[in-house]
Amino acid sequence: MGEEHQNIQYHDRKAGEFPFHTAAETDVMATLGTTDRGLTSAESSARLERYGPNDVSQIRQRPLIIQYLSHFKNLLVIILILAALVSIFAGEITSAVIIIVIVIASVTLDFFQEYKAGNAAELLRQKIITKAAVWRDGELQELPITVLVPGDIISLSAGDIIPADARILSSRDLFVNQSALTGEPFPVEKAPGVAAPATPLAEAENYLFLGTSVVSGTATAVVTTTGSSTEFGHVAKSLVSRPAETEFERGLRHFSYLMSKIIFTLVIIVFFINAFFRHGLLDSLLFSIALAVGMTPELLPMILSLNLSKGAIAMSEKGAIVKHPESIQNFGSMDVLCTDKTGTLTENQIALVRHLDTEGNDSETVLTYSYINSVFSTGLKSPLDEAVVRFRHLDISDCTKVDEIPFDFIRKRVSVVAACKDGAVIISKGAPEEILRICAAEERGGGIRPLDDNARQRIQRIYEEQSTQGFRTLAVCYRHLDTAQATFSVDDEKEMVLVGLITFIDPPKESARESVQLLARSGIDLRILTGDNELVTRKTCELIGLSIKGVLKGTEIENLDDEGLARVVEGVTIFSRMTPVQKNRVMNALKHNGHVVGFMGDGINDAPSIREADVGISVANAVDIAKESADIILVRSDLRILNDGVLEGRKTFGNTMKYILMGTSSNFGNMFSVAGASLFLKFLPMLPIQILLNNLLYDFSESTIPTDKVDDSYISTPKKWDMGFIQKFIVIFGPISSVFDFITFGILLIIFKADVALFQTSWFIESICTQTLVIFVIRTQTIPFWKSRPSRLLAASTIFIVVIACVLPFTPVGSLFGFVPPPLSFFGVLAILVAGYIFIVEGVKLWFYRRYSGLPVKKRDAGS
């Protein structure tokens, strides 16, 4: 059977039909039509065309026409379409056509802007596509995981994301974290071989799954399925359909509830009053629908998309790539940043400083044992191992590796077994407290002595002395072996002999002190969550000028319940000797207390915390699993870039709030005026199609808000939703608009003796002018134009819409909407009204912000 036919035969079957985990390796390779040297470029290209990209997200992509039509699912759009149908049956063809044109124009504008924003976000995501080591054309190459196909041979090591479902061909000390798929928190060991026929695929030790990650060890595997055919692909839809609600989304939901209550109440009242006392049922229905549309900030999704797109592009120019644009809003709301010490506050250029025996003297024996352990460790490679190997080359050619017990974050140590000329020996290196736990003796004065309490206290003093100087310290121990066993486990780490300590230095970054000051000025509280001890961390914090409120150890956290931890965390800056589980508990406690929490990390052990945080942050040189878990990736590990990104997030939030505050207060005021006028006028104060046109023009003027500048004073502190503040703003500023509307009504009826058409036309113009021009006042908390200038696009779009509104009644198009040319004297009165309105709003605004101190930072509800 030919290669291509074999692949089609398998891959056209239902996923899991071919028993990859129970079949012999030769059968697997034959079925996939591959060899241990992988595929050729031509073969892989043909298979990529046949099976599609190795991208689970592909199952969520929809054709453009479907994306466009989905915008019609909006409730208001459906109501408007129904209103158009009602108009047709009632013989109001012109009104129906105008409503449909307005709907199509609004939907098209919304679709176009969101599509453009989505493309910009996709271009940024392309910069951070994870790569995999793949054998192609007989060579090991780094390729994007999206181009992997069945039959590819991949090479894996600690920190890698497993890029597709694959059968293991060979491995060494391979441990995999499958929690993303199975929920099992502990790493599982994987190895080549053939599983028993009855073994479920999820329990097969010889099989790897897309989306899981390598904790330690190395492996070579053959890709069996990709994309939506993988096990992860089968459940991807359910996984992505229930993402955790972000802080900003929570605020948006509460805002939607608020607007729904206001709109529903007002529209129902207006409809029944008009239908029973003033106008016909159809006119009242259309009028009420138009009123609802006029009050609704329906451009909010588009404004959000544009804001997020602009913010993502601005952040990328400053060195921060945004994977999930919606996280930008949370970035701006973040008031606590949790970070590891190494590589963030320090240079991550670790150097070995000293190798001390148990009496605190330099010892070649300690260096030799450390060197053997570091050279033979193939699991989770750390900068500490690299520093030991780099310190000095030692000849260990008479030693061969027998086995390895990989590092994990529970034991905090790594052990290797080596056969040397003096016999087999197991050597362990790790956190001093963990090494001391498995030691029964010490090497001192040329002999082996019991590790009694005095010895432990002496070693603890040496350890603390080194830590106080800012040196990171590991302990080293060994035990000679009598047996000839080939494999070893954690149970063999016992009765060890402590040989000494090795110390390292990781100098603080030159930029760290400045970064800490910038974050403090931005209102962000920095917390250090580290696996290192508190003495080293305290020294580093002192060197960079970070004030320390308190210190809490991982062991102390274990003795606290969640409520107790939530009370304690507020007074702690350094969390030392932390496990990933403990880091998550600390972040959840901070979130429980109302904080928006960010976490920055780059290692395997950081991935769970990055995923748990409100904003997950990683760096470009981090391990794959850390980058995949992150929302935002920094081009380099520099907190100054992070601070710039936070400020961009606040600008995004600020421009979004401008639209909400301006739109809701102006719309509420104008629509309240319409509702009030309809109760005493014998005619509708504005026709339904005029209200819809007013809303469309107004929305167009606001579509440039994302380009506007944001005051420095605004972005100096974290910003969060506050429904109480928004309600106060609506209640105070909305009636100001209504007062001037009623003044306009009086002038039109008493001075101009306006008939129906002139009244509706004149008030349409006044409404557009006041609610669009007031953006220049509402967009800043300071005095507009003098201390804060709008962007050119915002100014241009606003003036353009004002001109359109004033000119439209003099054109043939205006007659379609029922407009008539107003007398020129009206524009003189209009200028006075607009100037008075803006002057009053400016005065009230200055009082309002003095009273409420700007947009407050309100903590979210603990239970939300």
Beta strands, then each sheet from edge to edge (+ up, - down):
strand 1: 131-136
strand 2: 139-144
strand 3: 153-157
strand 4: 165-177
strand 5: 188-190
strand 6: 207-208
strand 7: 213-225
strand 8: 320-322
strand 9: 336-339
strand 10: 351-356
strand 11: 400-405
strand 12: 413-420
strand 13: 423-430
strand 14: 439-444
strand 15: 447-450
strand 16: 472-480
strand 17: 496-505
strand 18: 525-529
strand 19: 551-553
strand 20: 574-576
strand 21: 597-600
strand 22: 615-619
strand 23: 632-634
sheet 1: 2+ 1- 3+ 7- 4+ 5-
sheet 2: 2+ 1- 3+ 7- 4+ 6-
sheet 3: 8+ 23- 22- 21- 9- 18- 20- 19-
sheet 4: 10+ 17- 14- 15+
sheet 5: 10+ 17- 16+ 13- 12+ 11-
end
